[in-house]
Amino acid sequence: MRGKPYPAEIRTRAVQMVIDRLPTARSTWAAIEAVAAHLSLHPNTVRWWYRQAQGITDERPLMPSEQNGEIARLRAELVEAQRLIADLVGSAQSHPREGVIA
């Protein structure tokens, strides 16, 4: 269950404090824990804000089975593109433009 959202100023300040502590902290997590303790926030809250500010998402990489489907789709797309190119090249060769010296 979620509580009330924190004001944007608190989020911004917490993220900036983490960034400021990174050069001297043992790790990113250590900086996050220190800032969370200082601001009386849960460390995962600060971690989430920091990750959002850095543009880090929780998207997982594709599994091999998902990659196979994506690879098959891309291969079919490539075959279609190659067919269209061959058709265009063939059409251009069979209908030379007037006034162009080949």
C-alpha positions as a Markdown table, in Angstrom:
| # | Residue | x | y | z |
|---|---|---|---|---|
| 1 | Met | 0.0 | 0.0 | 0.0 |
| 2 | Arg | 1.4 | 3.4 | -1.0 |
| 3 | Gly | 1.4 | 6.4 | 1.3 |
| 4 | Lys | 1.2 | 10.0 | 0.3 |
| 5 | Pro | 3.6 | 11.0 | -2.4 |
| 6 | Tyr | 6.5 | 13.1 | -1.3 |
| 7 | Pro | 6.9 | 16.6 | -2.7 |
| 8 | Ala | 9.0 | 17.0 | -5.8 |
| 9 | Glu | 11.5 | 19.2 | -3.8 |
| 10 | Ile | 12.2 | 16.3 | -1.4 |
| 11 | Arg | 12.8 | 13.9 | -4.3 |
| 12 | Thr | 15.1 | 16.3 | -6.1 |
| 13 | Arg | 17.0 | 17.0 | -2.9 |
| 14 | Ala | 17.4 | 13.3 | -2.1 |
| 15 | Val | 18.7 | 12.5 | -5.6 |
| 16 | Gln | 21.1 | 15.4 | -5.6 |
| 17 | Met | 22.4 | 14.4 | -2.2 |
| 18 | Val | 23.0 | 10.8 | -3.5 |
| 19 | Ile | 24.9 | 12.3 | -6.5 |
| 20 | Asp | 27.0 | 14.5 | -4.2 |
| 21 | Arg | 27.9 | 11.6 | -2.0 |
| 22 | Leu | 28.9 | 9.2 | -4.8 |
| 23 | Pro | 32.5 | 10.2 | -5.1 |
| 24 | Thr | 33.3 | 9.4 | -1.5 |
| 25 | Ala | 30.8 | 6.6 | -0.9 |
| 26 | Arg | 31.9 | 2.9 | -1.0 |
| 27 | Ser | 29.0 | 2.2 | -3.5 |
| 28 | Thr | 25.9 | 3.7 | -4.9 |
| 29 | Trp | 23.9 | 1.8 | -2.3 |
| 30 | Ala | 26.0 | 3.2 | 0.5 |
| 31 | Ala | 25.3 | 6.7 | -0.7 |
| 32 | Ile | 21.6 | 5.9 | -1.0 |
| 33 | Glu | 21.4 | 4.4 | 2.6 |
| 34 | Ala | 23.2 | 7.5 | 4.0 |
| 35 | Val | 20.9 | 9.9 | 2.3 |
| 36 | Ala | 17.8 | 7.9 | 3.3 |
| 37 | Ala | 18.9 | 7.8 | 7.0 |
| 38 | His | 19.6 | 11.6 | 6.9 |
| 39 | Leu | 16.2 | 12.4 | 5.5 |
| 40 | Ser | 14.3 | 9.7 | 7.5 |
| 41 | Leu | 13.2 | 7.9 | 4.3 |
| 42 | His | 13.2 | 4.2 | 3.4 |
| 43 | Pro | 16.4 | 3.4 | 1.3 |
| 44 | Asn | 14.3 | 1.8 | -1.4 |
| 45 | Thr | 12.3 | 5.0 | -1.9 |
| 46 | Val | 15.5 | 7.0 | -2.4 |
| 47 | Arg | 16.9 | 4.2 | -4.6 |
| 48 | Trp | 13.8 | 4.4 | -6.8 |
| 49 | Trp | 14.0 | 8.1 | -7.1 |
| 50 | Tyr | 17.7 | 7.9 | -8.0 |
| 51 | Arg | 17.1 | 5.3 | -10.6 |
| 52 | Gln | 14.2 | 7.3 | -12.2 |
| 53 | Ala | 16.4 | 10.4 | -12.3 |
| 54 | Gln | 19.2 | 8.4 | -14.0 |
| 55 | Gly | 16.8 | 7.0 | -16.5 |
| 56 | Ile | 17.3 | 3.5 | -15.3 |
| 57 | Thr | 14.4 | 1.1 | -16.0 |
| 58 | Asp | 13.6 | -2.3 | -14.6 |
| 59 | Glu | 13.1 | -3.7 | -18.1 |
| 60 | Arg | 14.7 | -7.1 | -18.3 |
| 61 | Pro | 16.6 | -8.3 | -21.3 |
| 62 | Leu | 14.8 | -10.7 | -23.6 |
| 63 | Met | 15.0 | -14.4 | -22.8 |
| 64 | Pro | 16.5 | -16.7 | -25.4 |
| 65 | Ser | 13.0 | -18.0 | -26.4 |
| 66 | Glu | 11.8 | -14.4 | -26.8 |
| 67 | Gln | 15.0 | -13.5 | -28.8 |
| 68 | Asn | 14.3 | -16.4 | -31.2 |
| 69 | Gly | 10.9 | -14.9 | -32.0 |
| 70 | Glu | 12.3 | -11.5 | -32.5 |
| 71 | Ile | 15.2 | -12.8 | -34.6 |
| 72 | Ala | 12.7 | -14.7 | -36.8 |
| 73 | Arg | 10.6 | -11.6 | -37.3 |
| 74 | Leu | 13.6 | -9.5 | -38.2 |
| 75 | Arg | 14.9 | -12.1 | -40.7 |
| 76 | Ala | 11.5 | -12.2 | -42.4 |
| 77 | Glu | 11.6 | -8.4 | -42.6 |
| 78 | Leu | 15.1 | -8.5 | -44.1 |
| 79 | Val | 14.0 | -11.1 | -46.7 |
| 80 | Glu | 11.1 | -8.8 | -47.7 |
| 81 | Ala | 13.4 | -5.8 | -47.9 |
| 82 | Gln | 15.9 | -7.7 | -50.0 |
| 83 | Arg | 13.1 | -8.8 | -52.4 |
| 84 | Leu | 11.8 | -5.3 | -52.8 |
| 85 | Ile | 15.3 | -4.0 | -53.5 |
| 86 | Ala | 15.9 | -6.7 | -56.1 |
| 87 | Asp | 12.5 | -5.8 | -57.8 |
| 88 | Leu | 13.5 | -2.2 | -57.9 |
| 89 | Val | 16.9 | -2.9 | -59.3 |
| 90 | Gly | 15.4 | -5.2 | -61.9 |
| 91 | Ser | 12.8 | -2.6 | -62.9 |
| 92 | Ala | 15.4 | 0.1 | -63.2 |
| 93 | Gln | 17.6 | -2.0 | -65.4 |
| 94 | Ser | 14.7 | -3.0 | -67.7 |
| 95 | His | 13.5 | 0.6 | -68.1 |
| 96 | Pro | 16.6 | 2.8 | -68.7 |
| 97 | Arg | 16.0 | 6.5 | -68.5 |
| 98 | Glu | 16.1 | 8.5 | -71.8 |
| 99 | Gly | 19.1 | 10.8 | -72.3 |
| 100 | Val | 21.3 | 9.0 | -69.8 |
| 101 | Ile | 24.5 | 7.4 | -71.1 |
| 102 | Ala | 25.1 | 4.1 | -69.5 |
